[in-house]
Amino acid sequence: MRITAGVLMIVGGLGAMIGASTAVGVMFVFGGLSIVLIAILTVLALALMVMSFVGAYCAFRRRHFVLAIVGAACAAMAVPFLPGILAIIFLVLTEGEFYGRGPKETV
């Protein structure tokens, strides 16, 4: 399940970047936002994407459960909400694997 959670967080991270850049681009074209606000939203989307990827890495390695959950939460804040929410559920179900209490998968 950790591989599934990692893949879902990667999808969520990519969704954060694609969705935010599309929304910011549309608002810029129609003149709804200033350049400073567009820059802030873009940096926020990049931060969500990076944290989603860090969480996916932690989920793949079964290390740092808290970072994996934070990454899943960042993926849940992205435009496609479902992958991030599913990643949180899968991580909570496999929490014991991060601490050596559960069965480990071989890759």
C-alpha positions, 0 to 999 in steps of 0.5 A: 500500500505504501507504493500506492500512497506514494503514486497518489501523492505524486499525482496530487503534486503534479495536479497541484502544479498543473491546476494552479498554473492553469488557474493563474494563467486564466486569471492573468489573461483576463486581468483578474490578478496582479503580478505579485499575487500571481507570483505568490500563488505560483510559489505556493503551488510549487511548495505544495508540489515539492512537499507532495514529492517529499512525502511520496519519497518518505512513503516509498522508503517507509521512513519519517511517517510525519513527513509522509502524512504532511506530503499526503495532506499537501497532495490533498490540497491540490486540484484533484483532491481524491488522490491526496485523500486516498494517500492519507487513508493508505498511509494511516492504514500502514502506519505500523510499517514505518515503525517496523511493526507491520509486514514489509513489502519487497520491491 
